[in-house]
Amino acid sequence: MVWGAVAGMAAAQLIGAVWYSRMFLGGPWMRATFPGKSWQQIADMQRDSFHVEFVICILSQVALVMAIHYVIG
């Protein structure tokens, strides 16, 4: 059962990587999401906001663990 979950997660990551790559649909998706921005400008925005996104990600994961712990007991 655990190996099935690991294989499913790996497959989802691989499909997402191909789907949003520049060679497939990454270009149209980036133009629709960030109109008028270049790839370099988007990379700069990501680098500037990484620390805030990281803290929010950690806090949301802690909240999720606490909620699951509360429900399960």
Buried (B, 14 or more C-beta within 10 A) or exposed (E): EEEEEEEEEEEEEEEEEEEEEEEEEBEEEBEEEEEEBEEEEEEEEEEEEEEEEEEEEEEEEEEEEEEEEEEEE
